């Protein structure tokens, strides 16, 4: 019989962007654990979905990568990292990192610092590109910064919640439970905009089964309705916005019959939705991958945000547009600068930002502009421009569009380095160098959830075999390439530097500032 350790460890569920706190009591053999929700964690207050509840069953070492390998042969870490270092001595434009919303913020920080500050390229991008880049672009167009203007408590203080492009009951069940509980107490109305019948639409007061892709038309029509209604907030717009007339002009003037034709919805349902939105001050609009993963994703995001700006419904309790992320640390990656078109800590490639980050990092060759984004990166691998790529905690042969093309690209690449935990990954099969990474339960650091709350992830297991942390391997590469600034003695030291950078020469210029934790 497996014996349980008496001590419970407080950590964070690694499944999705809700960021639930969990309490873990591991077994003595480290291959199972009792997991329960942390009643003191403000993301879930003890609630867990079925995936979080079953976390203890994911700890088996079956199919784990336990040792480094080079060209299919078991190797030492020394030999494996020598091979990686040789490949990454190519010119800066011919190497790349493809990282993931599954790594911790400390891993992200070191990867971003090494690539952009020392190798001198912005060829680092993340699988979060596939799900969140539209929201990043929409936020920056609307606010000038990638800021999520809401928190989970808003869902419980709203009188109307509009969900678009989100099957919250399945994909973020703990948030859906919080909404259901609040709805029972205060009678919150739910409008679900989704072409399909889902578990989420089952609980809707109004289900708008929209024609796929017609979200922009719907919210532009709503914008026009609001602009002519008593809900329009002239004082807010005058004090806090610009471009109102242009937005109305670009959106076009939609009549109910036109909107019904474009969206596939009845005029009666449209009228009901528009009137309900206009009449309800405390409105939150939740959106997720059905909005973001679209060729018009950024326009969808801005069409939603515009409806909140014209009514002044933003930045107050129970009010606002709210993007919910899919991955456990998609938000951490955005804040740290893990996307190819960001520099670090909500700084981009404006000359003053480049100089500031260069000075802070003491960077020998700071990147001066955006790098290759996810799909472009693998196109460059296929063309031969990228000669060495390091992929961490993701499986692009399965998850990227045009998977066969990605597979062909990696098969032709001179050096493919993979940090992963599972031998069964389709991408691992194409690696020249495989590095055994640590997984949930073995890692210590931080993650940031959809509401921008930073949570601790604490280890409760020793790494098996020769598995090592991603930040450690990245620091090792930095030192092998002859760079200073990678002598971190643990994740706490990395976090302190990251927090200090967020506050460096900030003086209120950037709203991302966690310098108090430096």
C-alpha positions in Angstrom: 0.0 0.0 0.0 1.3 3.4 -1.0 2.0 5.6 2.1 1.1 9.3 2.0 3.4 12.1 3.3 1.7 14.0 6.1 2.6 17.5 4.9 0.4 19.3 2.3 2.1 21.5 -0.2 0.3 24.6 -1.5 0.9 25.0 -5.3 -0.9 25.8 -8.5 -2.8 23.6 -10.9 -0.9 23.4 -14.3 -3.9 22.8 -16.6 -5.4 26.1 -17.7 -5.4 29.9 -17.3 -7.8 29.9 -14.3 -4.8 29.3 -12.0 -6.5 27.3 -9.3 -4.6 26.8 -6.0 -4.2 23.2 -4.9 -3.0 21.4 -1.8 -1.0 18.3 -2.5 -0.1 15.4 -0.3 2.3 13.2 -2.2 2.9 9.5 -1.7 6.3 8.3 -0.4 7.1 6.8 -3.8 6.3 10.0 -5.6 4.1 8.4 -8.2 0.7 9.5 -6.8 -0.7 12.2 -4.6 -3.9 13.3 -2.9 -4.9 16.7 -4.4 -7.6 19.0 -3.2 -8.6 22.6 -3.9 -6.9 25.3 -1.7 -9.8 27.0 0.1 -7.6 30.1 0.7 -6.6 30.6 -3.0 -8.5 33.5 -4.5 -8.8 32.0 -7.9 -10.9 29.0 -6.9 -11.6 29.1 -3.1 -11.2 25.4 -2.9 -13.2 24.5 -6.1 -11.5 22.1 -8.6 -12.6 20.8 -12.0 -12.3 17.1 -12.8 -8.8 17.6 -14.4 -7.5 19.4 -11.3 -9.0 16.7 -9.0 -7.2 14.0 -11.0 -3.7 15.7 -10.9 -2.5 13.0 -8.5 -2.9 10.4 -11.2 -0.5 12.2 -13.6 2.7 11.6 -11.6 3.7 8.2 -13.0 7.2 7.9 -14.6 5.8 5.8 -17.4 7.0 7.4 -20.8 9.2 9.9 -18.9 12.4 11.2 -20.5 15.0 10.6 -17.8 18.3 11.2 -19.6 19.7 13.5 -22.2 20.3 12.0 -25.7 22.2 13.1 -28.8 21.2 11.6 -32.1 19.1 8.9 -30.4 21.9 7.8 -28.1 21.9 8.4 -24.3 24.4 11.2 -23.5 25.7 13.1 -20.5 24.3 16.6 -19.9 27.9 17.9 -20.6 28.0 16.3 -24.0 24.4 17.3 -24.8 24.9 20.9 -23.9 28.2 21.0 -25.9 26.1 20.0 -28.9 23.5 22.7 -28.2 26.2 25.3 -27.8 27.9 24.4 -31.1 24.6 24.8 -32.9 23.7 28.1 -31.3 27.0 29.7 -32.3 25.5 30.4 -35.7 24.6 34.0 -36.5 21.8 35.5 -34.4 19.3 35.4 -37.3 19.8 31.7 -37.8 18.8 30.4 -34.3 15.4 30.4 -32.5 13.6 29.4 -29.3 10.0 28.2 -29.5 8.7 28.2 -25.9 5.4 27.6 -24.2 2.6 28.8 -21.8 3.4 25.6 -19.9 6.8 26.8 -18.7 7.2 29.0 -15.6 7.8 32.7 -15.6 11.4 32.2 -14.5 12.1 29.9 -17.4 10.5 32.4 -19.8 12.5 35.3 -18.3 15.9 33.5 -18.8 14.9 32.4 -22.4 13.9 35.9 -23.3 17.0 37.6 -21.8 19.4 35.1 -23.5 17.8 35.4 -26.9 17.0 39.1 -27.1 19.8 40.5 -24.9 22.8 38.3 -25.6 22.3 36.2 -28.7 20.9 39.4 -30.2 17.8 38.1 -32.0 14.1 38.3 -31.3 13.5 34.9 -32.7 11.7 33.7 -29.6 8.0 33.0 -29.7 5.6 30.9 -27.9 2.7 28.6 -28.5 0.6 31.2 -26.7 0.9 33.1 -30.1 -1.7 30.6 -31.4 -4.3 31.5 -28.8 -3.6 34.9 -27.3 -1.8 37.2 -29.8 -5.1 38.6 -31.1 -6.0 39.7 -27.6 -2.5 41.3 -27.1 -2.9 43.2 -30.3 -6.4 44.3 -29.4 -5.5 45.5 -26.0 -2.5 47.4 -27.3 -4.6 49.1 -30.0 -7.3 50.0 -27.5 -5.2 50.9 -24.4 -1.6 51.3 -25.6 -0.6 48.3 -23.4 -1.5 44.7 -23.1 -3.6 45.1 -20.0 -6.5 42.9 -19.0 -9.0 45.3 -17.3 -10.8 42.9 -15.1 -10.5 40.3 -12.4 -12.5 37.2 -11.4 -14.4 39.1 -8.7 -16.0 41.1 -11.5 -17.8 37.9 -12.7 -19.5 37.7 -9.3 -20.5 41.4 -9.2 -21.9 41.7 -12.7 -25.6 41.8 -13.5 -25.0 40.7 -17.1 -22.3 38.4 -18.4 -21.9 38.1 -22.2 -19.8 35.1 -23.3 -18.5 35.1 -26.9 -16.2 32.4 -28.4 -16.0 30.6 -25.1 -17.4 27.3 -23.8 -16.6 28.3 -20.3 -18.4 25.3 -18.7 -15.9 22.9 -20.3 -12.7 25.0 -20.8 -12.7 27.0 -17.6 -15.2 25.1 -15.4 -14.2 26.7 -12.1 -14.9 30.2 -13.4 -18.2 28.9 -14.7 -19.0 27.5 -11.3 -18.2 30.9 -9.7 -20.6 32.6 -12.3 -23.3 30.0 -11.6 -23.1 30.6 -7.8 -23.2 34.3 -8.2 -26.1 34.0 -10.6 -28.1 32.1 -8.0 -27.5 34.8 -5.4 -28.0 37.9 -7.6 -29.9 36.7 -10.7 -27.0 37.5 -13.1 -28.2 37.2 -16.7 -26.1 35.1 -19.1 -26.0 35.8 -22.9 -24.0 33.2 -24.8 -22.8 34.0 -28.3 -21.9 30.7 -30.0 -22.8 29.0 -33.2 -23.0 25.7 -31.4 -25.2 24.2 -28.6 -22.7 23.6 -25.7 -22.7 22.9 -22.0 -22.4 26.6 -21.5 -25.4 27.5 -23.7 -27.5 25.1 -21.6 -27.4 27.7 -18.8 -28.0 30.8 -21.0 -30.9 33.2 -20.6 -30.3 34.1 -24.2 -28.3 31.9 -26.7 -27.3 33.8 -29.9 -26.4 31.0 -32.4 -24.4 33.4 -34.6 -23.1 32.6 -38.0 -19.5 31.6 -37.6 -17.2 34.6 -38.1 -19.9 37.2 -37.8 -18.8 38.5 -34.3 -17.4 41.8 -35.6 -20.7 42.6 -37.4 -22.6 41.9 -34.2 -20.5 44.0 -31.9 -20.2 46.8 -34.5 -24.0 46.8 -34.7 -24.2 46.9 -30.9 -21.7 49.8 -30.9 -24.1 51.8 -33.2 -27.1 51.0 -31.0 -25.2 52.1 -27.9 -24.0 55.3 -29.5 -27.6 56.3 -30.0 -28.8 55.1 -26.6 -28.9 56.6 -23.1 -26.0 54.2 -22.2 -23.5 56.3 -24.1 -21.2 57.9 -21.6 -20.1 61.2 -23.2 -18.1 62.3 -20.1 -16.1 59.1 -20.0 -15.3 59.2 -23.7 -14.3 62.8 -23.6 -12.0 62.3 -20.6 -10.5 58.9 -21.5 -10.9 58.0 -25.2 -10.2 59.2 -28.7 -11.2 58.0 -32.2 -14.9 57.6 -31.4 -16.2 59.1 -34.6 -13.7 57.1 -36.6 -14.7 53.9 -34.9 -18.4 54.6 -35.7 -17.5 55.4 -39.3 -15.4 52.3 -39.9 -18.0 50.1 -38.2 -20.7 51.2 -40.6 -24.3 51.8 -39.8 -26.1 48.6 -39.2 -29.9 48.3 -39.2 -31.6 45.4 -37.4 -32.5 43.7 -40.8 -28.9 44.1 -42.0 -27.4 42.7 -38.8 -29.8 39.8 -38.8 -28.8 38.9 -42.3 -25.1 39.1 -41.5 -25.2 37.2 -38.2 -28.0 34.7 -38.9 -29.8 35.9 -35.8 -33.5 36.9 -35.6 -34.3 40.6 -35.3 -36.2 39.9 -32.1 -33.1 38.2 -30.4 -30.9 41.1 -31.6 -33.2 43.7 -30.1 -33.4 41.8 -26.9 -29.6 41.6 -26.6 -29.0 45.2 -27.5 -31.6 46.5 -25.1 -30.3 44.2 -22.3 -26.7 45.4 -22.8 -27.7 49.0 -23.0 -29.8 48.8 -19.8 -27.3 46.9 -17.7 -24.5 49.0 -16.2 -22.7 46.1 -14.6 -21.8 44.1 -17.7 -18.8 41.8 -18.3 -18.0 40.4 -21.7 -15.9 37.3 -21.5 -14.2 36.1 -24.6 -11.7 33.3 -25.4 -10.4 31.2 -28.3 -13.5 31.4 -30.5 -12.6 35.1 -30.7 -8.8 35.0 -30.6 -8.2 32.1 -33.0 -9.6 33.8 -36.0 -8.1 35.5 -39.1 -10.0 38.6 -37.8 -9.2 38.0 -34.1 -7.8 41.4 -33.2 -10.8 43.1 -34.9 -13.2 41.0 -32.9 -11.3 41.9 -29.7 -11.5 45.7 -30.5 -15.2 45.5 -31.5 -15.9 44.1 -28.1 -13.8 46.6 -26.2 -15.3 49.5 -28.2 -18.8 48.6 -26.8 -17.4 48.9 -23.2 -15.6 52.2 -24.0 -18.6 53.9 -25.5 -20.6 53.1 -22.3 -17.7 53.8 -19.9 -18.0 50.2 -18.7 -14.4 49.5 -17.9 -12.2 49.7 -14.8 -15.1 49.4 -12.3 -16.4 46.5 -10.2 -18.5 44.0 -12.1 -17.7 45.7 -15.4 -15.4 45.3 -18.4 -14.1 43.2 -21.3 -12.4 40.1 -20.0 -10.1 37.8 -22.0 -9.7 34.4 -20.4 -6.4 32.6 -21.3 -6.2 28.9 -22.1 -2.7 28.0 -20.8 -1.5 28.1 -17.2 1.2 30.7 -17.9 0.1 32.4 -21.1 -0.2 35.7 -19.2 3.2 35.3 -17.6 4.8 34.8 -21.0 3.1 38.0 -22.3 4.3 40.0 -19.3 7.8 38.8 -19.4 8.2 39.4 -23.1 8.0 35.9 -24.5 6.5 37.0 -27.8 8.6 37.9 -30.8 7.2 41.4 -31.1 7.8 42.3 -27.5 11.0 43.2 -25.6 10.3 42.6 -21.9 8.0 43.7 -19.1 5.5 45.6 -21.3 8.3 47.3 -23.2 8.5 47.0 -27.0 11.2 48.1 -29.5 10.9 51.8 -29.2 14.5 53.2 -29.1 14.2 54.3 -25.5 12.9 50.8 -24.4 15.8 49.1 -26.2 18.4 51.4 -24.5 16.7 50.9 -21.1 16.6 47.1 -21.3 20.1 47.0 -22.7 21.4 49.0 -19.8 19.6 46.9 -17.2 20.7 43.6 -18.6 24.2 44.9 -19.5 23.4 43.2 -22.8 26.2 42.9 -25.3 24.0 42.8 -28.4 20.4 43.8 -27.7 17.8 42.9 -30.4 16.6 46.0 -32.2 13.3 44.8 -33.6 10.7 42.1 -33.7 11.6 38.5 -34.6 9.9 35.7 -36.4 6.5 34.8 -35.0 5.4 31.1 -34.6 4.3 30.2 -38.1 7.0 32.4 -39.7 9.6 30.8 -37.5 8.9 27.3 -38.8 8.7 28.6 -42.4 12.2 29.9 -41.8 13.3 26.5 -40.4 12.0 24.9 -43.6 13.7 27.4 -45.9 17.0 26.9 -44.1 17.2 30.4 -42.6 16.9 28.9 -39.1 19.7 26.3 -38.6 19.2 25.6 -34.8 15.9 25.7 -32.9 15.2 24.9 -29.2 11.6 23.8 -28.5 10.5 23.8 -24.8 7.4 22.2 -23.3 5.3 22.1 -26.5 4.5 19.8 -29.4 4.3 21.9 -32.6 4.2 18.9 -34.9 0.7 18.4 -33.5 -0.4 21.9 -32.4 0.8 24.3 -35.1 -1.2 24.8 -38.3 0.0 22.8 -41.4 1.5 20.1 -39.2 3.1 18.2 -42.1 5.0 21.3 -43.1 6.3 21.7 -39.5 7.3 18.1 -39.5 9.2 18.5 -42.7 10.9 21.6 -41.5 12.2 20.0 -38.3 13.3 16.9 -40.2 15.5 19.1 -42.5 16.8 21.4 -39.7 20.6 20.9 -38.8 19.9 21.1 -35.1 16.6 20.5 -33.3 16.8 20.7 -29.5 13.8 19.5 -27.4 13.2 20.0 -23.7 10.3 17.8 -22.8 9.1 15.2 -20.3 7.4 12.6 -22.5 9.0 10.1 -24.9 5.6 9.9 -26.8 5.7 13.5 -28.1 5.6 13.6 -31.9 8.1 16.5 -31.9 10.6 14.6 -29.6 10.8 12.0 -32.4 12.4 14.6 -34.7 15.0 15.9 -32.1 18.8 15.8 -32.5 19.2 16.6 -28.8 16.6 15.7 -26.2 16.9 17.3 -22.8 14.9 15.7 -19.8 12.9 18.5 -18.3 11.2 18.8 -14.9 7.4 18.7 -14.8 4.6 20.0 -12.5 5.4 18.7 -9.0 9.1 19.1 -9.6 9.3 22.8 -10.5 9.4 25.8 -8.3 8.6 29.3 -9.5 5.6 31.4 -10.5 2.7 31.5 -13.0 0.3 34.3 -13.9 -3.3 33.5 -14.6 -6.0 35.2 -16.7 -6.7 37.9 -14.2 -3.0 38.7 -13.9 -2.7 37.1 -10.5 0.8 35.7 -9.8 0.8 32.4 -8.0 3.5 30.3 -6.6 4.2 26.8 -8.0 6.0 24.8 -5.4 7.8 21.5 -5.9 6.8 18.5 -3.8 8.8 15.8 -5.8 12.5 15.4 -6.5 13.3 15.4 -10.3 13.6 11.8 -11.5 16.6 10.5 -13.4 18.7 13.4 -14.7 15.7 15.8 -15.3 16.6 19.4 -14.9 14.8 22.7 -14.9 14.5 24.7 -18.2 15.9 27.9 -16.6 19.0 25.9 -15.5 19.6 24.5 -19.0 19.2 28.0 -20.6 21.6 29.5 -18.1 24.0 26.7 -18.9 23.8 27.6 -22.6 24.3 31.3 -21.8 27.5 30.5 -19.9 28.8 28.1 -22.6 28.4 30.9 -25.1 30.5 33.1 -22.9 27.8 35.5 -21.6 27.7 37.0 -18.1 24.4 37.5 -16.3 23.3 33.8 -16.1 24.7 32.8 -12.7 21.3 32.5 -11.1 21.3 30.2 -8.1 17.6 29.5 -8.3 14.1 30.7 -9.4 13.9 33.2 -6.6 16.9 35.1 -7.9 15.5 35.1 -11.4 12.1 36.4 -10.2 13.8 39.2 -8.2 15.7 40.4 -11.4 12.5 40.2 -13.4 10.5 42.2 -10.8 13.3 44.8 -10.7 13.3 45.2 -14.5 9.5 45.9 -14.4 10.2 48.8 -12.1 13.4 50.0 -13.8 13.1 53.6 -14.9 9.4 53.2 -14.8 8.1 56.1 -12.7 4.5 55.3 -13.7 5.3 55.1 -17.5 4.3 51.4 -17.7 1.3 49.9 -15.8 3.2 46.6 -15.4 5.3 47.2 -12.3 5.9 44.4 -9.8 9.0 46.1 -8.4 7.7 45.8 -4.9 8.6 42.1 -5.1 12.2 42.7 -6.2 
